[in-house]
């Protein structure tokens, strides 16, 4: 299953819902990704796809410094799962793949 593309993602945290856009792509045969959030742009680390399960971590610095471990299940153009950071309880993650941009 290909997970490549742009994904609009919402993470429900105790500080409110945070929104990000994930760009997932393959470069030199390796799945890679970038998270473009409200406050920063981050490279996804240790991005792993096993069947329909996708996991990675990212180190945020805003609004607080924290390493977040994401574990989601991809079902077609939707994903859902959790993000766990530090002593915080797991946050609910949901997302939807955006349609490819049409050529003009």
VMD Tcl script that draws the C-alpha trace (Angstrom):
set ca {
  {0.00 0.00 0.00}
  {1.34 3.41 -0.90}
  {1.13 6.05 1.81}
  {2.81 8.70 -0.30}
  {1.14 12.05 -0.69}
  {-0.03 14.95 1.45}
  {-2.01 14.24 4.61}
  {-3.96 16.76 6.70}
  {-3.53 15.56 10.27}
  {-5.10 16.61 13.57}
  {-3.57 15.73 16.95}
  {-5.92 16.17 19.93}
  {-3.75 17.28 22.86}
  {-4.55 18.58 26.36}
  {-3.49 22.00 24.99}
  {-6.00 21.81 22.14}
  {-6.04 20.32 18.67}
  {-2.84 20.81 16.68}
  {-2.92 20.66 12.88}
  {-0.14 19.61 10.56}
  {0.34 18.54 6.97}
  {2.48 15.46 6.40}
  {4.28 15.02 3.12}
  {5.24 11.38 2.62}
  {7.46 10.44 -0.32}
  {10.02 7.89 -1.46}
  {13.56 9.03 -2.19}
  {16.23 6.55 -3.30}
  {13.84 3.72 -2.41}
  {13.37 4.92 1.19}
  {10.12 6.25 2.65}
  {10.64 9.76 4.02}
  {8.46 12.50 5.39}
  {8.12 16.10 6.47}
  {5.64 17.54 8.96}
  {4.63 21.14 8.36}
  {2.82 22.38 11.44}
  {1.45 25.58 12.82}
  {4.81 26.64 14.26}
  {7.57 24.57 12.64}
  {8.65 22.21 9.87}
  {10.18 18.89 10.91}
  {11.73 15.88 9.22}
  {10.09 12.62 10.34}
  {12.59 10.27 12.00}
  {12.66 6.45 11.86}
  {9.67 6.33 9.50}
  {8.48 2.72 9.32}
  {5.66 1.14 7.30}
  {4.65 -2.44 8.16}
  {1.48 -3.48 6.37}
  {-1.08 -0.80 7.21}
  {0.77 0.43 10.33}
  {2.91 3.57 10.02}
  {5.15 4.87 12.80}
  {7.71 7.63 13.26}
  {8.97 10.13 15.77}
  {9.54 13.83 15.58}
  {11.15 16.28 17.96}
  {9.06 19.41 18.41}
  {10.29 22.59 20.04}
  {7.04 24.60 20.08}
  {4.89 25.09 22.08}
  {7.20 22.97 24.30}
  {10.25 20.82 23.61}
  {9.19 17.18 23.33}
  {9.81 13.99 21.36}
  {6.58 12.58 19.94}
  {6.18 8.95 18.89}
  {3.40 8.44 16.34}
  {1.73 5.08 15.71}
  {-1.10 5.11 13.17}
  {-3.05 2.73 10.97}
  {-3.61 3.74 7.35}
  {-6.91 2.71 5.78}
  {-7.04 3.96 2.19}
  {-7.09 7.75 2.38}
  {-7.58 7.93 6.16}
  {-5.31 7.34 9.10}
  {-5.91 7.10 12.84}
  {-3.88 6.28 15.90}
  {-1.94 7.96 18.67}
  {0.98 10.27 19.39}
  {2.81 9.80 22.69}
  {5.12 12.40 24.17}
  {6.91 12.34 27.51}
  {4.70 11.90 30.57}
  {1.58 13.03 28.68}
  {-1.16 10.49 27.93}
  {-1.38 9.36 24.30}
  {-3.09 11.92 22.06}
  {-5.61 10.89 19.41}
  {-4.38 11.34 15.83}
  {-6.60 11.42 12.76}
  {-5.90 12.38 9.18}
  {-7.00 12.35 5.59}
  {-4.95 12.21 2.38}
  {-5.43 15.23 0.16}
  {-6.21 14.66 -3.51}
  {-3.29 15.14 -5.88}
  {-3.01 18.60 -7.39}
  {-4.37 18.63 -10.93}
  {-2.14 19.98 -13.68}
  {-3.38 23.28 -15.15}
}
mol new
graphics top color blue
foreach p $ca { graphics top sphere $p radius 0.5 }
foreach p [lrange $ca 0 end-1] q [lrange $ca 1 end] { graphics top cylinder $p $q radius 0.2 }
display resetview
